Structures are given as structure tokens and as C-alpha cells.
Amino acid sequence: MSTIPESGYKIQNVIILESYFKREPNIDFNLKIENVIDLRNGHQQTPEGVFVVEVEANLRGLQNETNFQCYEAKMKIIGVFEKSGEPALSDDVFVKVNAPAIIFPFVREHFATLALKAAIGNVLLPPLNFTRQ
């Protein structure tokens, strides 16, 4: 039987706020496509003690041989987290490191699905270490 910790951070929801995708119609798939990702994150706390953490991700597919941008994808996604008790992890570390790391797999999945539906193939972004962001 598992027990629920008395203190910690609990995710309540993950919500896509914005999503954009554009693909060029004529891509030469014989040339390598490099995925370039740019991430930004921020947060706010409600008076009720709920943390809203936003991750904004911009992804571009570039062919360096021709300097051609094959596709571009952007999204804003938020995670809503509830704090209970006094966790061992500080609020600052949680909202800057842990919460974005919890949200990022949703970003990866969204981009991967868009790329498959756009007939680009697998776009598999690697996991990121948010302690270095």
C-alpha cells in the first residue's frame, strides 16, 4: 500500500495555450534535417498558493547544407501545480527546474505528433536538463 506524502507539489493540469506549425511543401529528405529548439520558461503564483508554470518552445528544422528552414513549430504550454505542506524542495527550485522538466515531455510529444502528421518523420527531441537553463 502506497502512502501519499503530506508535503510536496502536485500537478493539477497541463494546458496548451498556443500551438503553431508550418512546413515547407518541397523538402529534400535526402539531406539531413537538424532540429534546433529554443526554450523559455516563467511562472506565477496565485493568491491561493497555486503555481502556474509556462514553457514556451520554438522548434525549427534546418538543412545546413542549403540553409533551408523545412519547418517551424511553436507552442506555449502551462502546468498548474498545487503545493501542500512544506516540501523539502524550495518553491524557486521547483518552478525553475522541476516543473518545466515535468511539462517538457508534453512539449516533446506534441512536436513529435505534429511532425508525423506533416509527413516529416520522427522528430524526437532529447530530454533536457533544466538545471542548466
ABEGO torsion letter per residue (X at the ends): XBBBBABEBBBABBBBABBBBBBBABBBAABBBBBBBBBBBBBBBBAAGBBBBBBBBBBBBBBAAAGBBABBBBBBBBBBBBBBEBBABBAAAAAAAAAAAAAAAAAAAAAAAAAAAAGAEBBBBBBBBAAAX
